[in-house]
Amino acid sequence: TVVWQATGAPTGTVSLSWQADKTLASGDVHIAVALTPCVTNDWIYEHLITNLLPATFYAYEVRVDGHGAGGTFRSAPAEDATKVSFYAFGDTRSNPGAFGNVIAALQRDMEGHPERHTFIIQSGDLVAKGSEENLWDSDWFMSRSRQGAIRANMPVMGAPGNHDAGVLYRKYFRMNFPHEKATYNAFNYGPVRIVSLDQNAWLRAGDRQY
C-alpha cells in the first residue's frame, strides 16, 4: 500500500503510477487516477497495489495537481523463500540527528546488499507525545531528510509505544491495522510471520488482541 498526504485540498487530478523497474520509463507503466482521500480533512491517500511479482523492485510516483514525488520499493519474497532480511529500530523520538545516523547506516548497508531492501519494523515511540501534531512533523515526518527518503522507499511497520498513544498514530498508520480502532496486527512476509502488539491496550483473556 502506498500512502501519501497532500498539503491541502487538490484542485486537479490525484494519481499514482508504478512499474516493475527501479525507474519509471515508457513501457508497462500502471496508473491509478481520480483517487479520493481515505482521511478527508487531512488529505491522506492510500492505494493498494496488487499482483506484484515476488522479490522485484518497483518504481512509483504520486502526482497531485501536477506536482510529483515517488520512490522505489522491493516486493515481498515468495512464500517458499528460505531466508528473509529486514531492519528494526525504535525509540527514535526527540533526536533527529541520532535518528538520521541510524538511517544513514541502514542506507549504506543496503547499497552493498540490495536484497536487504525489504521493510522496517519500528518498535514504538516515534514521537515524544503522540497527541501533538507538530511533534509528528519534527520527530517523524522530516521530508527533506534521510528519514523522509527512507520512508518513500521502504514500508514501515510496527507498534505504537507509550509516547505514541492517541488517534494520530492510527491516522498515519491506519493501513497497518485492519481492525477498527485497534493498533495491533500480524502479517506475512515471505516465509515469516510478524506479530505486532499494542502495549497501550488491555491484554486479557477474551480480548481480540489476547
C-alpha positions in Angstrom: 0.0 0.0 0.0 1.3 3.4 -1.0 0.3 6.2 1.4 0.8 9.9 1.0 -0.6 13.2 2.3 -1.4 16.3 0.2 -0.8 19.8 1.7 -4.4 20.8 1.1 -7.5 20.1 -1.0 -6.3 19.2 -4.5 -7.8 21.3 -7.3 -6.9 18.8 -10.1 -6.1 15.2 -10.6 -4.5 12.9 -8.0 -2.8 9.8 -9.5 -0.3 7.0 -8.7 1.9 5.4 -11.3 4.1 2.3 -10.8 6.3 -0.1 -12.9 8.4 -3.2 -12.3 11.7 -1.4 -12.5 13.9 1.0 -10.5 12.8 4.0 -12.5 9.5 4.9 -14.3 10.0 4.8 -18.0 8.0 4.3 -21.1 6.5 0.8 -21.4 4.5 -1.2 -18.9 3.5 1.6 -16.5 0.4 1.1 -14.4 -1.7 4.2 -13.5 -4.5 4.8 -11.0 -6.2 8.2 -11.4 -9.0 10.2 -9.8 -8.1 8.8 -6.3 -10.0 10.1 -3.3 -8.6 10.6 0.2 -9.1 8.0 2.9 -8.8 10.7 5.6 -10.7 13.6 4.1 -9.9 16.5 6.4 -6.1 15.7 6.3 -6.0 14.7 2.6 -4.3 11.4 3.3 -4.5 9.0 0.4 -3.7 5.3 0.1 -3.7 2.8 -2.8 -3.2 -1.0 -2.6 -1.0 -2.2 -5.5 -1.8 -5.9 -6.3 -0.4 -8.6 -8.5 3.2 -7.8 -7.7 5.9 -10.1 -8.8 7.9 -11.6 -5.8 11.2 -10.0 -4.7 11.0 -7.4 -7.5 11.9 -3.7 -7.5 9.1 -1.3 -8.4 9.3 2.4 -9.0 6.3 4.6 -8.3 5.3 8.2 -8.5 2.4 10.1 -6.8 1.1 13.2 -8.6 -1.1 15.9 -7.0 -2.1 18.9 -9.1 0.9 18.4 -11.4 3.5 18.0 -8.7 5.2 14.6 -8.4 7.1 12.6 -5.8 8.0 9.0 -5.5 10.4 6.3 -4.7 11.3 2.6 -5.2 10.3 -0.4 -3.2 11.0 -4.2 -3.3 8.1 -6.5 -3.2 7.9 -9.4 -0.7 9.7 -12.7 -1.5 7.7 -15.8 -2.4 6.3 -17.9 0.4 8.9 -20.7 -0.3 11.9 -18.3 0.2 14.4 -19.8 2.6 15.6 -16.6 4.3 14.5 -13.0 4.9 16.3 -9.9 5.9 14.7 -6.8 7.4 15.6 -3.8 9.7 14.3 -3.0 13.1 14.7 0.0 15.4 12.7 2.0 17.9 12.5 5.0 20.3 13.5 7.4 17.6 11.7 10.4 19.1 13.2 13.7 20.1 16.6 13.2 18.5 16.5 13.7 14.7 20.3 13.8 14.5 20.8 10.3 16.0 17.8 9.0 14.0 19.4 10.3 10.8 22.7 8.5 11.7 20.7 5.2 12.0 19.1 5.8 8.7 22.4 6.6 7.0 23.9 3.3 8.3 20.9 1.5 7.0 21.2 3.0 3.6 25.0 2.2 3.4 24.2 -1.4 4.3 21.5 -1.7 1.5 23.9 -0.2 -1.0 26.1 -3.3 -0.6 23.2 -5.7 -0.1 20.3 -4.8 -2.3 18.5 -8.0 -1.3 18.0 -6.3 2.1 15.8 -3.6 0.6 12.8 -5.1 2.3 10.9 -3.4 5.2 11.4 -1.7 8.6 10.0 -2.7 12.0 9.6 0.4 14.2 9.0 -0.8 17.7 7.4 2.4 19.1 8.0 5.9 20.4 8.2 7.6 17.0 7.3 10.9 18.7 7.6 12.5 22.2 3.9 12.9 22.6 1.5 11.2 20.1 -1.4 13.7 20.6 0.6 16.7 19.3 0.6 17.1 15.5 3.6 19.4 15.5 5.8 16.6 17.0 4.9 14.3 14.2 6.3 16.9 11.9 9.5 17.4 13.9 10.2 13.8 15.1 8.9 11.7 12.2 7.8 13.5 9.1 11.0 15.2 8.0 10.5 15.1 4.3 13.8 16.8 3.3 16.0 14.5 5.4 17.3 10.9 5.2 14.3 9.9 7.2 11.9 11.2 4.6 13.9 9.4 1.8 13.8 6.1 3.6 10.1 6.2 4.2 9.5 6.8 0.5 11.5 3.7 -0.4 10.7 1.1 2.3 7.5 0.0 4.1 7.5 0.9 7.8 5.5 -1.5 10.1 5.4 -1.7 13.8 3.5 -1.0 17.0 2.8 2.2 19.0 4.9 2.9 22.1 3.6 4.6 25.2 4.6 8.0 23.8 2.6 7.4 20.6 -0.7 6.9 22.3 -3.6 8.7 20.7 -5.6 9.0 17.5 -2.7 10.4 15.4 -0.8 7.2 15.3 -3.7 5.3 13.8 -4.4 8.2 11.4 -0.9 7.9 9.9 -0.6 4.1 10.1 -4.2 3.0 9.6 -3.2 0.7 6.7 -1.2 -1.3 9.2 -4.2 -2.1 11.4 -7.2 -3.6 9.7 -9.3 -3.9 12.9 -11.4 -0.8 13.6 -9.9 1.3 16.5 -7.2 -1.3 17.1 -3.4 -0.8 16.8 -2.2 -4.4 16.7 -1.7 -6.6 13.7 0.0 -9.6 12.1 1.3 -10.0 8.6 3.2 -12.5 6.5 6.4 -11.6 4.6 7.5 -14.5 2.5 8.0 -17.4 4.9 8.0 -15.1 8.0 5.0 -14.1 10.1 5.3 -10.8 12.1 3.1 -10.1 15.1 2.6 -6.5 16.3 1.0 -5.9 19.8 -0.2 -2.7 21.4 1.2 -2.3 24.9 -1.2 0.6 25.5 -4.3 -1.6 25.1 -5.8 -4.1 27.5 -4.4 -7.6 27.1 -6.5 -10.1 28.9 -8.3 -13.4 28.1 -11.3 -12.7 25.8 -9.9 -9.6 24.2 -9.3 -9.7 20.5 -5.6 -8.8 20.9 -5.2 -11.6 23.5 
